[in-house]
């Protein structure tokens, strides 16, 4: 690569196996003016093992990202080039980096990436659960209303859900998922990806909760199968329509609102709505 023009590089690093580093990642890390990183000690060891020396390291983590990002952008604007790496995986994906990218882009700095290992994507790929539509939820809120609301949303999510969790909280999260989503919801717990003791545990959330009553070791990704959507019955649709009609909506407006709310065809909702509207009309004197 050429470091003649200002550019920010996001460089993916191994999530367990050093051999997963991309040759282009080594090239970029060897050529940039400086390397921003989540942990300077860990990054220093990584660069040493890759045979890279003489790189200035700048610490940028979740607690100082906003302030350090501004300084990095100042240096990029002055003509330097930089790479940003996190402890493992792809920067900005459930790791620091997003604020830095946004600040660099806003300043007109080119942003490029060296793709590579990503724990969420790797876990999804080997889970055997649907991969055509999926959503990354990251870490759930630890407690309270925010956690309950997120679990309620996941319960009805019709895409495969990827979650991150700490070993000590894995059992609690699996119990909560079983309660919110149903004990039979399929799931996969992936532990220590690409490392010597990699484990892929498959089953229902209830089965996995029973399996992980004691905290395991290592990094954890939970992949949760999608909810199976069932079309509402005519009785459910009619109950919603009745409430709308009694509130003063026309048959057409009530049908439009309920069809959107329940995810049913508008012509189906309109047919039921017109029938209900006639039945709710006061009798002729």
N, C-alpha and C positions, 0 to 999 in steps of 0.2 A: 504494500500500500504506500501511497504518498502522503506525507504529513505536511504538504506545502500549503494547504488551506484549512481554516478552522473547521473542526468537525468533532462531534461527540459520538463516540462509539459505545453501544451497549453490548457487552460481551458475556455470553453464557458460559458458566463454569461447571465442572462436573458436580453431580449431586451425590457421588459416592466413589466412582471409579475414575481415577485420574486419566486412564486411557481414553475416556470419552471427550477429552478436550479437542477442539477442532484445530487443525494446522493453521487456519486463518486466524484463529483467536491468538495463537502464539505470535503470529506475524504482527497483528495489530498491537498487542500489548508490548511488543518489543520496539515499536516505532513511534508511539504517541509521546507527547511532551510529558505527560504525567498520568498516573492511574488513580482515580477516585475509587474508594472501596468501602464496604461496610465495616470491615475489621482489618486494620493495617497489619496486625501480627499474622492473621490467617492468610492474608493476601501475600505478605512477604514470604511466607513459607511456600505458598503455591508458586510464586514466580521463581523462587530458588529451585524448586523441583523441576520447573520448566526450562531452567537454564537462562532465565532473564535477569539481568542485573542493571543497576543504574537508574531504575525508574523511581521518580519521586512518588510517594504515596500520600493521598489526601483522604482523611476519614470522613465519610458521609453516611450517616445511618438515620433511622427513623426519628431520632430525637433532635437532630441538627440539620435535617435535609434542607429546610427552607433557607436558612442562613448560608450554608455551605454552597448550595446550588447557585445562589447569587454570585458568590466569589468565583465559582467555576465558570459561570457564564461570562463574567468580567474577563477572565483569562482567555477564554475562547474568543471573545470579541477582539482581544488584543493580538490574536493571531496564533495562539497555541492550539494543540489538539489534545483530546483527552479520551480515556476509556473509563467506563464505570462498570464495576463488577460487584456482585453481592457474594455472600458466603458460599452459596450454591445455587445453581439454576439460572434462570433468565431474570435479569434485573427488571423491576417495575411490576412483576407478576407476583402479587402477595409478598413483595419485598420493596424496599425503597427504590426510587428511581423515577417515578411518575412525575413528581414535582420538578426534578431536574430536566427531564425531557420537555415538559411544558415551558419551563423558563427558557431553555435553549431555543425551542421553536419560536417562541414569542420574540426572541432577540434576532431571529433570522439565521440562526446557526443550523447547519446541516446535521441531521441525526441519522446514524446508520446503526445496523445491528449485525453481530455475528451470532446467528442462531445456534442453538445447541440444547443441552439437557434441560428438561423442565419436569419437576416432580408431578405437578397436576396432570399434564398432558400424558406423561409416561404411564401414570397410574390409570388414567382413563383408557388408554390404548390396550392395556393388558387386563382390564377388568372383565371384559366380555359383556358388559352392559351397553345399551345403545349409544352410539357415538355420533349419530347424524345430527342430533340437537342436544346441546349440553350447556350447563351454566356453572361458572366458578363462584362459589360462595365464600371461599377462604375460611378464616376463623370465625366461628359464631361468637356473638356477645356472650360474656361469661354468665350473666344472670339477669334477673329482672324482666321488665316489660319488653325491652329490646330483644332479649333472647326468645321470649315467647312469640313475639311477632314474627321473628325470622323463622322459627320452627313452623309456625302456622303457614307461612308462605311456602316453605319447602314441602309441607304435607300435600299441597295441591299442585306442586310443580310437575309439569308434564315433560320436562327435559331431565336428562341425567344430571345429577348434582355432584360436584366435586368439592369436598370440604378438607380443610387442614385441621389437625388437632394435635395437642401435646400428649405425650404418653400418659401423664398422670390424670388427664381429663377425658381420655378416650372412653372409658367405661361409662361415665356419666353422660357423655354425648350420645353414645349408642342407646342407653336407656331412654333418654329424652326423645331420640328419633323413633324408637319403637312405640313410645306413647303417642307422639304426635302424628306419625305416619302410618302406624299399624305394624304389628309385630312381624307380619309376613312380607314386608317391603324388602326386595332383594338389595344386597349391598356387598361391597368388597372393601376389606381393610388391607392396605398395602403398606408394608413397613420396611425401612432400610433399603430403599430402591438402589439397585446396581451395586450394593455392598455384599460382603461375604455371606451375611445372614439375612438376605432378602427373604421376605415372607409375603405371600398373597393368600389371604384368608377370605373365602367366599361363603355366603349363606344369607339367611334373613337377618334383619337387624337384631331380632331377639336372640337368634343363635350366636351372633357375633358378640352381643352384650354378655351372654353367658360365658363365652370363651375368654373375653378380656376383662374379667373381674379384677385382675391384678394388672397394674401398669406395665406394659411391655417396654422394651428399650428401643431407642431410635426414633427417626422421623416418621410421621404418620400421615397418610392420605386416606380419606374415606370417600368411596365412590358409591353413591346412592342411586338406585334405579328410579325411573320416572313413575309418577302416579298414573294409574290406569284411569283415563277419563271415561265416565259413563254419562250418556245423554240423560238430562233430566226427564222425568216422566211428565205426562200431560197434567197430572195432578199438581206437581211442583210448579210447572209453568203457570197453571191456572191460578194458583195461590198468589204468585207474584203479580199476575195480571189484575187480579181482583183488587189487590191493594192499590195498584196504580189507578185503576178505573174509579175506585171509591174516593181517591184523592183528587179526582177531577180531570184526569187525563182522557183524551179521546182514545178510541180503540186503536187507531193508527199509532199515536204517540206512545201509548202503553206498550204496544207490540214492539216498537223500535227499542224502547228502553230495556225491556225484559229480554229481548233477543240478544242484545249486547251484553247484558249482565250475566246471562246464563250460557252464552255461547251456542245458541240454537238458531236454526234457520228463521229468517224473518217471516216467510210465508206461513210457517207452522205457528209461530207466535201470533200472527195476524188472524189466522183462521180461528184460533182459540179465543182471541181477544174479541172478535166480532160476535161470536156465540155468547160469550160472557156479557158483553155490553147489552145484547138483546134481553138476556135473562135478568139483568139488573134494572131494566127500564121499568118505571112505575106502570101499573096496569091502566088501561084506558078507562075513563069514568063512564 
